[in-house]
């Protein structure tokens, strides 16, 4: 296996959404989301860089204080999976339109919806930007699917509070 080119490492180092992982030289951790997001980068054919993006978002019942009925959780998951599969037009700058895979998994003791996406790009900066955009897309898609009426715990409570703050709303309707 070839070593990741310096141009790709520089692209990750200069991007504010990533930091290098301590455990792996070609792994970069997303700092722009409270979800577990990582990108593994490797050289590919024709001077391209392959980006393997993984984002783990907690299942709904893992971030609520309330009991979530299995049928609600199942519907939420299916909707999340369908929405994530619609990544494309306007999200990515590169030519590669990836096909995300979503699966339920347990990571660190928490049930999660794990999204994996692989794509390649000749331009490492564009590829790193697209990897960050994919991670943001997964977070945004997750937040779109948050069901009102539940008391959420972190990280979802924090995401919702930040969205209210950024939107100039304290969450109380007038």
Number of C-alpha atoms within 10 A of each C-alpha: 6 7 10 16 16 10 13 21 19 12 17 26 15 12 13 11 20 22 16 17 15 10 8 9 13 18 22 24 20 25 15 14 17 15 19 17 27 25 27 17 27 19 19 16 9 8 13 18 23 21 24 17 25 25 24 26 26 23 21 24 19 17 20 16 11 13 11 15 9 10 9 13 14 14 11 18 20 13 15 20 21 14 16 22 16 12 18 15 8 7 13 20 14 15 10 14 16 17 15 20 14 22 12 15 16 13 14 7 7 15 18 23 22 23 22 21 19 19 21 23 21 17 15 24 18 15 26 26 18 21 26 25 17 26 28 20 17 26 22 13 19 23 15 11 14 15 12 7 7 15 13 20 14 13 14 22 14 13 17 16 14 14 15 14 12 10 10 9 12 12 12 6 5 3
